[in-house]
Amino acid sequence: MNNIYELGNSLQGLLSGLKKNREYVGTAVLKTQYQKAYENLLHRINQTATAFAKKVVLKGIAVNPDISLEEQISVINQTIASSGLLKKMGQSLSRNYDVEDLHHLALELRSLVELALRPYVASKDCLVADLSDLEQEPVIYNTLTQKVYENDTWVDRELNLEGKLLIYLKTDSKENTGQAPDERSYCDKELNLK
């Protein structure tokens, strides 16, 4: 189950089962008579919810390959831990049994992670000047995200860099670790539904 939609559908099914069990059997009975099955269900929900949230937060997240991956992962983990959103996600699932709420909170967390990583991504910002037309105003472009900055926002726009001069700000870049980002190596935390 690698697809966000598959994970979301699976999670919604598990949450529906949990809600029915709590409504018809009661939490006290579930925790005693059906303890093993109840704990197994909670475990499956926690695993599926964590996988879903990780996909939403980390899929396609931009990290700078020229700066230590460990440093960027540390920033991601610190942002996630200090956000308080993991607790809100667990509480939301436990109260509302709704994947859509989880999705909104995960998108909020993704925004915080992107903001925290912005200094690393920004080191790939450059001015792009057309050497065949030096009178034309250069554009601001990020070679990592492949976005152009215009009208106070970053937009997806294809840019042909052939015959162009790219001017970067001088930065103290750290040595490339040669590692590709691995979503499993980010946030070690698991959502905790009780």
Disulfide bonds with the S-S distance in Angstrom:
none
